[in-house]
Amino acid sequence: AMQMIVLSGDRREDPSLLLPHNMALLLVFGLFLLSLVVPGQQIDLRFSKVLDTSGNVLLRWGFDSSAEQIAFELQVKTTGWVGFGLSPGGGMTGADIIIGGVFPNRTTYFSDYHGIGDTTPVIDTVQNYQLLSLTENGTFTTMRFSRAFRTCDSNDMNITEGTYRVIAAFGTDDTISYHGKNDFTKSIYLLQELPSSGLSSPNNSMSYNMTMSNFTVMAQPTTYGCAFLHLPRVTEKHHIYKVEPLIQAGNERFIQHILLYACPNNTNISSAPGQCYTTNPLFLQCWQVLVTWAVGGGEFQFPDNVGLPFGSPGDPVYVRLEIRYNNPEMKNFTDNSGIRLYYTKNLRQYDAGILQTGSNFWNQFIPPHAQSFHVYGLCDTGYFNEVADMQVFAYMLHTNVAGRAVQVAHYRNDSQIGFLGRDLSLDYNLQEVRYLKNITTIKMGDIIQVECTYNTMDRTNLTLIGLDIMNEMCLDFLYYYPKNNTAQCLSSPDMTDTMEVLQLTDVQDIYSIVWNNTTINLMQQAIQGATQYISIRNEQISLSEIYTGYLYNITELANTTCNNATFSRLPATLVPNSNSATFSTPPATSNPDLNSNGSGSLQGSVVLLSLSLILLQAALRGSVWPPRASP
């Protein structure tokens, strides 16, 4: 029971006993304030891309994986309307679009649309994008908005671990009509991560270029150029902490990938630069990947606690530079492209290594007319020799032009425990090194399974897994620490199993098969059920040891439940009898109504917050101040 103090007939509450009541009131109010926070407003926009060549269209974004929310900010040099979209192929068809802007009377408009072709987009029945802010300063229009990873609207694209074709457009005024040349497309992997250990550059950084020297590219579709190069000459151990591509101006369209392979110190490096994988056996000596770059990639910086070691006794002195040239014009030209290394003598905690996993080039075929065909690479780390647990922090996926998706599943004790990299909507022209969300431990005995998905609907002949640009590849490069001596762990299926399922007597008979859905499915089943021959190559040897294994099923581990939160539109007024999407100034109101879920725009939350402060002040007056005594 509450203690009461009675004085001259007055009843007064002991103020000290009101403290729990006041604290409870403040706690309830604090929880109420948290309920008013707009999820996307709190997301740090850590990433940015310029979408045009002039720097007038800037996209910033960030996301919260636990809340499964993503926020964007589009800044465009215009005082007219601005549009943003996610597109399956980079065009309007099937695109998930939002359009907004600020009218001259300072009111705003903002709506969620979807594309149905090269025509005016259609307003979504359900509005799943939430406007956070929309401003115009006379030069730039800036629109910030958010959405859930997975909405429940079939007209919206889900946000997953994949490369998105981001589209943007703008107008010079608030008449939403054909944008002309003011449209832009860029492939972006939206759910990218940054390492928790940080990315900083040491004070005593040095750089060193490792490039071709007037290498002659032959008039043929594909050329692999190789050269032996000396690493920077140092007298003590150093760490490479960043690498960046050096692409000769004018040759950008020809360069498909650049690799540096570390060479054992007993390597015969007497060969002059020439073509790899031909009759020159000297270019087959070095297999430990040191640097990876592929088309669309940029520089890569190692986390602050790891670096690529060189300069110690036993460390490599020479590397093999390999560049693949795609030459559809079939002309001779010279090239001086390569890699720039940034290195320091300020040593980091761990030595990094790169493990190449995926499919080998033996007996691998992809049938034509296939909508979605899978090729696999299996790696059983139980066959590694005396290797410590590997801490994987980054990866790079690689296919050729028919590749549509790659995922790298991770198994322990015959159960899938996660992924070591995924891109479910791969773009061949954006193959970059990406950080994992969390450093992932590979224990010896774990299984790594790479699955690549291809579309060959436009092909009439078998596609081989091989070196040519019209062949295919299925590779994943895992960046890890501490470094060990294992260079590659690749696999290929037993062709005997495949021939038995397809009822072939000779491997050459595969070229005479009539490919249709039935034969394509048979071949897929044959590959998935075949014995896998696993080849593991040590950095000190050019030959590999062969083991056997079998493929696992890959399961989806992520949440697939959609978020049905909806939001109010800020509509513009449609001009009557207009065949184009033309809008006029609406009445001067910029605060939308609350939606059915009780969450409106940020402006609506501010109004509720102001009212709440008034109510709280009144409540505290009545409880903290003692009542006046009766006369």
C-alpha positions as CSV (number, residue, x, y, z in Angstrom):
1,A,0.0,0.0,0.0
2,M,1.2,3.5,-0.8
3,Q,2.4,5.4,2.3
4,M,0.3,8.6,2.9
5,I,1.2,11.8,4.8
6,V,-1.7,13.6,6.5
7,L,-1.3,17.2,7.5
8,S,-4.2,19.3,8.8
9,G,-6.7,17.2,6.9
10,D,-4.8,17.4,3.6
11,R,-3.7,14.2,1.9
12,R,-0.4,14.5,0.0
13,E,1.6,11.9,-1.7
14,D,5.2,11.5,-0.6
15,P,7.2,12.8,-3.6
16,S,9.9,10.2,-3.1
17,L,7.4,7.5,-3.7
18,L,6.4,9.0,-7.0
19,L,9.8,8.2,-8.6
20,P,9.0,4.7,-9.7
21,H,5.8,6.0,-11.2
22,N,7.6,8.7,-13.1
23,M,10.3,6.3,-14.3
24,A,7.7,4.0,-15.6
25,L,6.0,6.8,-17.4
26,L,9.3,7.9,-19.0
27,L,10.0,4.2,-20.0
28,V,6.7,3.9,-21.7
29,F,7.3,7.2,-23.5
30,G,10.7,6.1,-24.6
31,L,9.3,2.9,-26.1
32,F,6.7,5.0,-27.8
33,L,9.4,7.1,-29.3
34,L,11.2,4.0,-30.6
35,S,8.0,2.9,-32.3
36,L,7.9,6.2,-34.2
37,V,11.4,5.7,-35.7
38,V,11.2,5.1,-39.4
39,P,13.4,2.0,-40.1
40,G,15.1,3.2,-43.2
41,Q,15.9,6.6,-41.6
42,Q,18.4,4.9,-39.2
43,I,20.3,3.0,-41.9
44,D,23.8,4.3,-42.6
45,L,24.3,4.8,-46.4
46,R,27.7,3.3,-46.5
47,F,27.9,2.7,-50.2
48,S,27.7,4.9,-53.3
49,K,27.9,4.7,-57.1
50,V,27.9,7.4,-59.8
51,L,25.4,6.2,-62.4
52,D,26.3,8.5,-65.2
53,T,29.6,9.6,-66.9
54,S,29.2,13.2,-65.9
55,G,28.8,12.8,-62.2
56,N,25.3,14.2,-62.2
57,V,23.5,11.1,-60.9
58,L,24.6,9.7,-57.6
59,L,23.2,6.7,-55.8
60,R,23.9,6.1,-52.1
61,W,22.5,3.1,-50.2
62,G,22.8,1.0,-47.1
63,F,20.9,-1.9,-45.5
64,D,20.1,-3.6,-42.2
65,S,20.4,-7.4,-42.6
66,S,18.7,-8.2,-39.3
67,A,15.7,-6.0,-40.0
68,E,15.9,-6.9,-43.7
69,Q,15.5,-3.3,-44.8
70,I,17.4,-1.4,-47.4
71,A,17.5,2.4,-47.9
72,F,18.5,4.4,-51.0
73,E,19.2,8.1,-51.7
74,L,19.2,9.3,-55.3
75,Q,20.7,12.7,-56.0
76,V,20.2,14.1,-59.5
77,K,21.2,17.4,-61.0
78,T,17.7,18.5,-62.0
79,T,14.8,20.4,-60.7
80,G,12.4,18.0,-62.4
81,W,11.2,14.5,-61.7
82,V,13.6,11.7,-60.8
83,G,13.2,7.9,-61.2
84,F,14.9,4.9,-59.8
85,G,14.4,1.2,-60.5
86,L,15.6,-2.4,-60.3
87,S,15.4,-4.2,-63.6
88,P,15.9,-7.9,-64.5
89,G,17.8,-7.0,-67.7
90,G,18.5,-3.3,-67.5
91,G,15.4,-2.1,-69.3
92,M,11.8,-1.1,-68.4
93,T,10.2,-4.5,-68.8
94,G,9.6,-6.1,-65.4
95,A,11.4,-3.2,-63.7
96,D,10.5,-2.2,-60.1
97,I,10.3,1.6,-60.2
98,I,9.7,4.6,-58.0
99,I,9.3,8.2,-59.3
100,G,9.2,11.4,-57.2
101,G,10.0,15.1,-57.2
102,V,9.3,18.5,-55.8
103,F,6.8,20.9,-57.4
104,P,7.5,24.6,-57.6
105,N,5.1,25.2,-54.7
106,R,7.4,22.9,-52.6
107,T,4.8,20.1,-52.4
108,T,6.2,16.6,-53.2
109,Y,5.0,13.6,-55.2
110,F,6.3,10.0,-54.8
111,S,4.9,6.7,-56.0
112,D,5.8,3.0,-56.5
113,Y,5.5,1.8,-60.1
114,H,6.4,-1.2,-62.3
115,G,7.5,-1.4,-65.9
116,I,5.6,-3.2,-68.6
117,G,7.8,-2.3,-71.6
118,D,9.0,0.8,-73.3
119,T,6.0,2.8,-72.3
120,T,4.7,4.7,-69.2
121,P,5.2,2.7,-66.1
122,V,2.1,1.5,-64.1
123,I,1.4,2.6,-60.6
124,D,1.5,-0.4,-58.2
125,T,-1.8,-1.2,-56.4
126,V,0.3,-1.8,-53.3
127,Q,2.9,0.8,-52.3
128,N,5.9,-0.9,-50.7
129,Y,8.5,1.9,-50.9
130,Q,8.5,4.4,-48.0
131,L,9.5,8.0,-48.6
132,L,12.0,9.3,-46.0
133,S,12.8,12.7,-47.5
134,L,12.5,14.6,-50.8
135,T,14.2,17.9,-51.3
136,E,15.2,20.2,-54.2
137,N,17.6,23.1,-53.7
138,G,17.5,24.8,-57.1
139,T,20.2,22.5,-58.6
140,F,19.8,19.0,-57.2
141,T,16.8,16.9,-56.4
142,T,17.5,14.4,-53.6
143,M,15.1,11.6,-52.8
144,R,15.7,9.2,-49.9
145,F,13.5,6.1,-49.5
146,S,13.5,2.6,-48.1
147,R,11.8,-0.8,-48.5
148,A,11.9,-4.4,-47.2
149,F,14.2,-7.0,-48.8
150,R,11.1,-9.0,-49.7
151,T,7.8,-7.3,-50.2
152,C,4.6,-9.3,-50.9
153,D,4.0,-7.5,-54.2
154,S,4.7,-9.6,-57.3
155,N,5.5,-6.3,-59.1
156,D,8.5,-5.7,-56.8
157,M,11.9,-7.4,-57.1
158,N,13.2,-9.1,-54.0
159,I,16.5,-7.9,-52.7
160,T,18.8,-11.0,-52.4
161,E,22.4,-11.8,-52.8
162,G,22.7,-11.0,-56.4
163,T,23.8,-8.3,-58.9
164,Y,21.1,-5.8,-59.8
165,R,20.7,-3.8,-62.9
166,V,19.9,-0.4,-61.3
167,I,18.2,2.0,-63.7
168,A,17.7,5.8,-63.2
169,A,16.2,8.6,-65.2
170,F,15.1,12.2,-64.8
171,G,13.2,15.0,-66.4
172,T,14.0,18.7,-66.7
173,D,10.6,19.6,-65.1
174,D,7.8,17.9,-63.2
175,T,6.1,16.6,-66.3
176,I,6.7,12.9,-66.2
177,S,7.2,12.0,-69.8
178,Y,9.8,10.3,-72.0
179,H,13.3,10.9,-70.5
180,G,15.2,11.0,-73.8
181,K,18.9,10.5,-73.2
182,N,18.6,11.1,-69.5
183,D,18.5,7.4,-68.5
184,F,21.3,5.3,-67.0
185,T,21.9,1.7,-66.1
186,K,24.6,0.2,-63.9
187,S,25.1,-3.3,-62.4
188,I,25.5,-3.2,-58.6
189,Y,25.8,-5.9,-56.0
190,L,23.6,-4.2,-53.4
191,L,24.2,-6.4,-50.3
192,Q,27.9,-5.9,-50.3
193,E,29.8,-5.9,-47.0
194,L,32.8,-4.2,-45.4
195,P,35.3,-6.0,-43.1
196,S,34.9,-5.4,-39.4
197,S,38.6,-5.1,-38.9
198,G,38.7,-1.9,-41.1
199,L,40.3,-0.8,-44.3
200,S,43.2,1.7,-43.8
201,S,46.4,2.5,-45.6
202,P,49.7,2.5,-43.8
203,N,51.8,5.6,-43.6
204,N,54.8,4.1,-45.4
205,S,53.0,2.7,-48.4
206,M,54.9,1.8,-51.6
207,S,53.5,0.8,-55.0
208,Y,54.9,-1.4,-57.8
209,N,53.5,-2.0,-61.3
210,M,53.6,-5.5,-62.8
211,T,52.5,-5.2,-66.5
212,M,53.0,-6.5,-70.0
213,S,55.6,-4.8,-72.1
214,N,54.2,-4.2,-75.6
215,F,52.7,-7.7,-75.7
216,T,51.4,-8.6,-79.1
217,V,47.8,-9.9,-79.1
218,M,47.2,-12.2,-82.1
219,A,44.2,-11.8,-84.5
220,Q,42.2,-14.7,-82.9
221,P,39.1,-14.7,-80.7
222,T,40.9,-15.5,-77.4
223,T,44.5,-15.0,-76.4
224,Y,46.1,-15.9,-73.1
225,G,49.2,-13.8,-72.6
226,C,51.9,-14.8,-70.0
227,A,55.0,-13.2,-68.7
228,F,57.4,-13.9,-65.8
229,L,57.9,-10.8,-63.6
230,H,60.0,-10.1,-60.6
231,L,58.2,-9.0,-57.4
232,P,59.4,-5.8,-55.7
233,R,63.0,-6.2,-54.5
234,V,63.1,-6.0,-50.8
235,T,65.4,-7.3,-48.1
236,E,62.8,-8.2,-45.4
237,K,59.2,-9.3,-45.2
238,H,56.5,-7.0,-46.5
239,H,52.8,-7.3,-47.0
240,I,50.8,-6.4,-50.1
241,Y,47.6,-4.7,-48.7
242,K,45.9,-3.5,-51.9
243,V,45.9,-4.3,-55.6
244,E,44.4,-2.4,-58.5
245,P,44.1,-3.1,-62.3
246,L,46.1,-1.1,-64.8
247,I,44.3,-1.3,-68.1
248,Q,45.9,0.4,-71.1
249,A,43.7,3.1,-72.4
250,G,41.8,2.0,-75.5
251,N,42.2,-1.7,-74.6
252,E,39.4,-1.8,-72.0
253,R,37.0,-3.8,-74.1
254,F,39.6,-6.6,-74.8
255,I,40.8,-7.3,-71.2
256,Q,38.7,-10.1,-69.6
257,H,40.8,-11.2,-66.6
258,I,44.2,-10.6,-65.0
259,L,45.9,-13.1,-62.6
260,L,49.2,-13.2,-60.8
261,Y,50.4,-16.6,-59.9
262,A,53.2,-17.0,-57.3
263,C,56.1,-19.1,-58.6
264,P,58.1,-21.5,-56.5
265,N,61.7,-20.4,-56.2
266,N,62.9,-23.3,-58.3
267,T,60.9,-22.1,-61.3
268,N,62.6,-21.9,-64.7
269,I,61.7,-18.3,-65.7
270,S,63.9,-18.2,-68.8
271,S,60.9,-17.9,-71.2
272,A,60.2,-14.5,-72.9
273,P,56.5,-13.3,-72.7
274,G,54.3,-15.4,-74.9
275,Q,51.0,-17.3,-75.1
276,C,50.0,-19.5,-72.1
277,Y,48.6,-23.0,-72.4
278,T,50.2,-23.8,-75.7
279,T,53.3,-25.8,-76.4
280,N,55.5,-23.9,-74.0
281,P,55.7,-25.9,-70.7
282,L,57.4,-23.2,-68.8
283,F,54.1,-21.3,-68.4
284,L,52.6,-24.3,-66.6
285,Q,54.9,-24.1,-63.6
286,C,53.1,-21.6,-61.3
287,W,49.7,-22.3,-59.9
288,Q,49.3,-20.5,-56.5
289,V,47.0,-17.5,-57.2
290,L,48.3,-14.3,-55.7
291,V,46.0,-11.6,-57.3
292,T,42.7,-11.9,-59.1
293,W,40.9,-9.4,-61.3
294,A,38.1,-9.8,-63.8
295,V,36.0,-7.6,-66.1
296,G,34.1,-5.0,-64.2
297,G,36.2,-5.3,-61.0
298,G,38.1,-2.4,-59.4
299,E,40.8,-2.2,-56.8
300,F,40.7,-4.6,-53.8
301,Q,42.0,-3.7,-50.3
302,F,42.8,-6.4,-47.7
303,P,41.3,-6.0,-44.2
304,D,43.7,-4.3,-41.8
305,N,44.7,-7.6,-40.1
306,V,45.8,-9.5,-43.2
307,G,48.2,-9.0,-46.2
308,L,49.9,-11.0,-49.0
309,P,53.4,-11.9,-47.8
310,F,56.6,-11.6,-49.8
311,G,60.3,-10.8,-49.0
312,S,60.9,-13.6,-46.4
313,P,63.2,-16.6,-47.2
314,G,61.0,-19.1,-49.0
315,D,58.5,-16.5,-50.3
316,P,58.1,-16.2,-54.0
317,V,60.4,-13.9,-55.9
318,Y,58.8,-14.2,-59.4
319,V,55.2,-14.3,-60.5
320,R,53.5,-15.4,-63.7
321,L,51.3,-12.6,-65.1
322,E,48.3,-14.0,-67.1
323,I,45.9,-11.8,-69.1
324,R,43.0,-13.1,-71.1
325,Y,42.2,-11.1,-74.2
326,N,38.8,-11.3,-75.9
327,N,39.4,-10.1,-79.5
328,P,36.1,-10.4,-81.5
329,E,37.5,-7.8,-84.0
330,M,40.2,-10.3,-84.9
331,K,43.0,-7.8,-85.2
332,N,46.6,-7.6,-84.0
333,F,47.3,-5.0,-81.3
334,T,49.8,-4.5,-78.4
335,D,49.1,-4.2,-74.8
336,N,50.8,-2.9,-71.6
337,S,48.1,-3.8,-69.0
338,G,48.7,-5.5,-65.6
339,I,48.4,-5.0,-61.9
340,R,49.6,-2.4,-59.4
341,L,50.7,-3.7,-56.0
342,Y,50.5,-1.5,-52.9
343,Y,52.8,-2.9,-50.1
344,T,54.2,-2.0,-46.7
345,K,56.9,-3.2,-44.3
346,N,54.4,-2.6,-41.4
347,L,53.4,-6.2,-41.0
348,R,49.9,-7.3,-40.4
349,Q,48.7,-10.0,-38.1
350,Y,48.1,-12.7,-40.7
351,D,49.4,-13.8,-44.0
352,A,46.6,-14.2,-46.6
353,G,46.2,-16.8,-49.2
354,I,43.8,-17.5,-52.1
355,L,42.3,-21.0,-52.8
356,Q,41.0,-21.6,-56.3
357,T,37.9,-23.9,-56.2
358,G,35.3,-24.9,-58.7
359,S,35.1,-27.0,-61.8
360,N,38.1,-28.5,-63.7
361,F,38.4,-28.4,-67.4
362,W,38.0,-32.1,-68.0
363,N,34.9,-33.8,-69.6
364,Q,32.6,-30.9,-68.8
365,F,29.8,-30.0,-71.2
366,I,26.7,-27.7,-71.2
367,P,24.0,-28.6,-73.7
368,P,22.5,-26.0,-76.0
369,H,18.9,-24.7,-75.6
370,A,19.2,-24.9,-71.8
371,Q,17.2,-22.4,-69.7
372,S,19.1,-23.2,-66.5
373,F,21.8,-25.8,-66.5
374,H,24.1,-26.5,-63.5
375,V,27.8,-27.3,-63.5
376,Y,29.6,-28.2,-60.2
377,G,33.0,-28.1,-58.5
378,L,33.6,-30.2,-55.4
379,C,36.4,-29.7,-52.9
380,D,37.0,-32.0,-49.9
381,T,39.4,-30.3,-47.5
382,G,39.8,-33.5,-45.6
383,Y,42.5,-34.3,-48.3
384,F,44.6,-31.2,-47.5
385,N,47.9,-32.0,-46.0
386,E,48.5,-30.7,-42.4
387,V,46.5,-27.5,-42.9
388,A,45.2,-25.3,-40.1
389,D,41.6,-24.0,-40.1
390,M,41.1,-21.4,-42.8
391,Q,39.4,-18.1,-42.0
392,V,37.6,-17.0,-45.2
393,F,37.0,-13.2,-45.5
394,A,36.4,-12.6,-49.2
395,Y,35.7,-14.3,-52.5
396,M,35.5,-13.8,-56.3
397,L,33.1,-15.7,-58.5
398,H,33.9,-16.3,-62.1
399,T,32.1,-17.6,-65.2
400,N,32.1,-16.6,-68.9
401,V,29.2,-15.0,-70.8
402,A,26.6,-17.8,-70.4
403,G,26.8,-17.7,-66.6
404,R,23.7,-16.6,-64.7
405,A,24.3,-17.5,-61.1
406,V,27.0,-18.9,-58.8
407,Q,26.7,-20.1,-55.2
408,V,29.3,-21.7,-53.0
409,A,27.8,-24.0,-50.4
410,H,29.7,-25.0,-47.2
411,Y,29.2,-28.4,-45.5
412,R,30.3,-29.9,-42.3
413,N,29.6,-33.4,-41.1
414,D,27.4,-33.9,-44.2
415,S,25.2,-30.9,-43.4
416,Q,25.1,-27.6,-45.1
417,I,26.0,-24.8,-42.7
418,G,26.1,-21.8,-45.0
419,F,27.5,-20.1,-48.1
420,L,31.0,-18.9,-48.9
421,G,29.8,-16.6,-51.6
422,R,26.7,-16.2,-53.8
423,D,25.4,-14.2,-56.7
424,L,22.0,-15.3,-57.8
425,S,21.7,-12.9,-60.7
426,L,25.3,-12.8,-62.0
427,D,26.4,-10.2,-64.5
428,Y,29.4,-11.3,-66.5
429,N,30.5,-7.7,-66.8
430,L,30.7,-7.2,-63.0
431,Q,33.1,-9.8,-61.5
432,E,34.7,-8.3,-58.4
433,V,36.2,-9.5,-55.2
434,R,33.6,-9.2,-52.4
435,Y,33.9,-9.4,-48.6
436,L,31.9,-11.9,-46.6
437,K,29.5,-10.6,-44.0
438,N,31.3,-12.6,-41.3
439,I,34.7,-14.3,-41.4
440,T,33.8,-18.0,-41.9
441,T,35.9,-20.9,-40.6
442,I,36.7,-23.8,-42.9
443,K,37.7,-26.8,-40.7
444,M,39.7,-29.6,-42.3
445,G,37.2,-32.1,-43.5
446,D,34.6,-29.5,-44.5
447,I,33.2,-29.7,-48.1
448,I,33.1,-26.7,-50.5
449,Q,30.7,-27.1,-53.4
450,V,30.5,-24.5,-56.2
451,E,27.4,-24.5,-58.3
452,C,27.3,-22.5,-61.5
453,T,24.1,-21.9,-63.5
454,Y,24.1,-21.2,-67.3
455,N,21.6,-20.2,-69.9
456,T,22.4,-21.5,-73.4
457,M,19.0,-20.8,-75.1
458,D,20.8,-18.8,-77.9
459,R,23.3,-21.6,-78.7
460,T,23.0,-24.6,-81.0
461,N,26.1,-26.6,-80.1
462,L,27.6,-28.0,-76.9
463,T,29.5,-25.5,-74.7
464,L,32.7,-26.9,-73.3
465,I,34.2,-26.0,-69.9
466,G,37.5,-24.5,-71.1
467,L,39.6,-21.5,-71.8
468,D,38.0,-19.8,-74.8
469,I,35.6,-16.9,-74.4
470,M,32.7,-19.1,-75.8
471,N,33.7,-21.9,-73.5
472,E,32.6,-21.7,-69.9
473,M,34.2,-21.6,-66.5
474,C,32.9,-22.3,-63.0
475,L,35.3,-20.9,-60.4
476,D,35.4,-19.4,-57.0
477,F,38.6,-17.8,-55.5
478,L,38.5,-17.9,-51.7
479,Y,40.5,-15.3,-49.8
480,Y,41.6,-16.6,-46.4
481,Y,44.1,-16.6,-43.6
482,P,46.5,-18.0,-42.4
483,K,48.1,-18.9,-45.7
484,N,48.8,-22.6,-46.5
485,N,50.4,-24.4,-49.5
486,T,47.2,-25.6,-51.2
487,A,46.7,-23.8,-54.5
488,Q,43.7,-25.4,-56.2
489,C,40.9,-27.8,-55.3
490,L,38.8,-28.6,-58.4
491,S,36.6,-31.4,-59.7
492,S,35.0,-32.9,-62.7
493,P,32.4,-35.7,-63.1
494,D,33.2,-39.2,-64.2
495,M,32.2,-39.4,-67.9
496,T,31.6,-43.1,-67.5
497,D,28.6,-42.3,-65.3
498,T,27.4,-39.7,-67.7
499,M,27.6,-41.9,-70.7
500,E,25.8,-44.7,-68.9
501,V,22.8,-42.4,-68.1
502,L,22.7,-41.0,-71.7
503,Q,23.2,-44.6,-73.1
504,L,26.3,-43.6,-75.1
505,T,29.0,-46.1,-76.1
506,D,31.7,-43.5,-77.0
507,V,32.3,-40.0,-75.5
508,Q,32.2,-38.5,-79.0
509,D,28.6,-39.6,-79.3
510,I,27.6,-36.8,-77.1
511,Y,28.0,-34.4,-80.1
512,S,25.3,-36.3,-82.0
513,I,22.6,-36.0,-79.4
514,V,19.4,-34.2,-80.3
515,W,19.0,-31.7,-77.4
516,N,15.6,-31.1,-76.0
517,N,14.1,-30.9,-72.5
518,T,14.3,-34.7,-72.1
519,T,18.0,-35.1,-73.0
520,I,19.0,-31.9,-71.2
521,N,17.4,-33.2,-68.0
522,L,19.0,-36.6,-68.4
523,M,22.4,-35.0,-68.7
524,Q,21.8,-32.8,-65.7
525,Q,20.8,-35.9,-63.7
526,A,23.9,-37.7,-64.9
527,I,26.2,-34.9,-63.7
528,Q,24.5,-34.6,-60.4
529,G,24.8,-38.3,-59.7
530,A,28.2,-38.9,-61.1
531,T,31.4,-39.6,-59.1
532,Q,33.4,-36.4,-58.8
533,Y,37.1,-36.6,-59.4
534,I,38.7,-34.0,-57.1
535,S,42.1,-32.7,-58.0
536,I,44.2,-30.9,-55.3
537,R,47.3,-29.0,-56.5
538,N,50.0,-27.8,-54.1
539,E,51.8,-24.6,-54.8
540,Q,55.2,-26.5,-55.2
541,I,54.1,-29.0,-57.8
542,S,52.5,-28.7,-61.3
543,L,50.7,-32.0,-61.1
544,S,47.7,-32.7,-58.8
545,E,46.6,-35.6,-56.7
546,I,43.2,-37.1,-57.5
547,Y,40.5,-38.1,-55.0
548,T,36.8,-38.9,-55.3
549,G,33.6,-37.6,-53.9
550,Y,29.9,-37.0,-54.5
551,L,27.7,-33.9,-54.8
552,Y,25.4,-32.6,-52.1
553,N,22.0,-30.9,-52.3
554,I,22.1,-27.2,-51.9
555,T,19.4,-25.7,-49.7
556,E,18.2,-22.1,-49.2
557,L,19.1,-21.1,-45.7
558,A,17.8,-17.5,-45.7
559,N,14.4,-16.2,-44.6
560,T,12.0,-16.3,-47.5
561,T,9.0,-14.7,-45.7
562,C,7.7,-11.5,-47.3
563,N,7.1,-8.2,-45.6
564,N,3.6,-6.9,-46.3
565,A,4.1,-3.3,-44.9
566,T,2.5,-0.8,-47.2
567,F,2.8,3.0,-47.4
568,S,0.8,5.9,-48.7
569,R,1.5,7.5,-52.0
570,L,2.2,11.2,-52.5
571,P,0.2,11.6,-55.7
572,A,0.4,14.2,-58.3
573,T,-2.8,15.2,-60.1
574,L,-3.2,13.7,-63.5
575,V,-4.0,16.2,-66.3
576,P,-7.3,15.1,-67.9
577,N,-7.4,13.8,-71.4
578,S,-3.7,13.3,-71.5
579,N,-2.2,10.3,-73.3
580,S,1.2,10.7,-71.5
581,A,2.1,10.6,-67.9
582,T,1.8,14.4,-67.3
583,F,1.1,15.7,-63.9
584,S,0.1,19.1,-62.5
585,T,0.6,20.8,-59.2
586,P,-1.7,19.3,-56.5
587,P,-3.2,21.2,-53.5
588,A,-0.6,22.4,-51.1
589,T,-0.3,19.5,-48.8
590,S,2.8,17.4,-48.4
591,N,1.9,15.2,-45.4
592,P,0.5,11.9,-46.4
593,D,-2.2,10.1,-44.4
594,L,-1.1,7.2,-42.1
595,N,-1.5,3.9,-43.8
596,S,-3.3,0.8,-42.5
597,N,-0.3,-0.4,-40.6
598,G,-0.2,2.9,-38.6
599,S,3.2,4.0,-40.1
600,G,3.2,7.0,-42.3
601,S,6.0,9.1,-43.7
602,L,8.6,10.7,-41.5
603,Q,6.6,13.9,-41.5
604,G,3.6,12.1,-39.9
605,S,5.9,10.7,-37.2
606,V,7.1,14.2,-36.4
607,V,3.5,15.4,-35.8
608,L,2.8,12.4,-33.5
609,L,6.1,13.1,-31.7
610,S,5.1,16.8,-31.0
611,L,1.7,15.8,-29.6
612,S,3.4,13.2,-27.4
613,L,5.8,15.7,-25.9
614,I,2.8,17.9,-25.0
615,L,1.0,15.0,-23.4
616,L,4.1,13.9,-21.5
617,Q,4.7,17.4,-20.1
618,A,1.1,17.6,-18.9
619,A,1.4,14.2,-17.3
620,L,4.6,15.0,-15.5
621,R,3.2,18.2,-14.2
622,G,0.3,16.3,-12.6
623,S,2.5,13.7,-11.0
624,V,5.8,15.4,-10.0
625,W,4.4,18.7,-8.7
626,P,2.6,18.2,-5.3
627,P,-1.0,19.4,-5.3
628,R,-1.7,22.7,-3.7
629,A,-3.1,22.6,-0.1
630,S,-6.8,23.3,0.3
631,P,-7.5,26.7,1.7
